Amino acid sequence: MGSSVGAVGVLDKAIVILDALEHGPRSLAELVEGTSLSRATAHRLAVALEGHGLVGRDGDGRFVLGTRLASLGRAAAAGGGSLVAAAAPVLAGLRDTTGESVQLYVREGDVRVCVVALESPHGLRTIVPVGARLPLALGSAGRLLQVGAVMPRKGWVESVGEREAGVASVSAPVVDTTGAVVAAVSVSGPIDRTSRSPGRRYGTEVAAAARRLERLGGLVA
């Protein structure tokens, strides 16, 4: 019990650090003053949080909120109840329309995570399990979820044999009212069936599904 209570105490102090940084950059001295923690404790926790990407440093070496908080926020917006719940019927409709496997991905740090997946009824199909962590650099959904990704003019992007030989995909971004990409809707399947131009075949349907998900998930009015 003692170790559990101690762990909670450390977590509480870490949250105090993050709360202080919410108001702007802080030097170690300012962090100590703003949190009432000892200098050693404030430094130890800030450095530990920095190691996890939850705290960073500015050009002057002051502590700031880390960039990973932004990705966690996007994941929470997309992965937390409402959007995932809304995605089930939307993706079911997309699977039935295209006949291919469909997925919903969110970004978490430097990977994308599958939070919803429905498989094609075909015997030969793409299988991506919920919880799968895939690279951002490979595949249409990964490209949409990269930092600074340019919104596709057509409303979708495609990939052919990038992440896995013989598989093609087309993905569309799910955005919030600020225009930030919070998730990506994808259709994927064997190239023999999707062709080497999956966007031409499925792009319109995937983009429409993404827009519907934005509305049902409460991301846009």
Secondary structure, 3 states (H helix, E strand, C coil): CHHHHHHHHHHHHHHHHHHHHCCCCECHHHHHHHHCCCHHHHHHHHHHHHHCCCEEECCCCCEEECCHHHHHHHHHHHHCHHHHHHHHHHHHHHHHHHCCEEEEEEEECCEEEEEEEECCCCCCCCCCCCCCEEECCCCHHHHHHCCCCCCCCCCCEEEECCCCCCEEEEEEEEECCCCCEEEEEEEEEEHHHHCCCHHHHHHHHHHHHHHHHHHHCCCCC
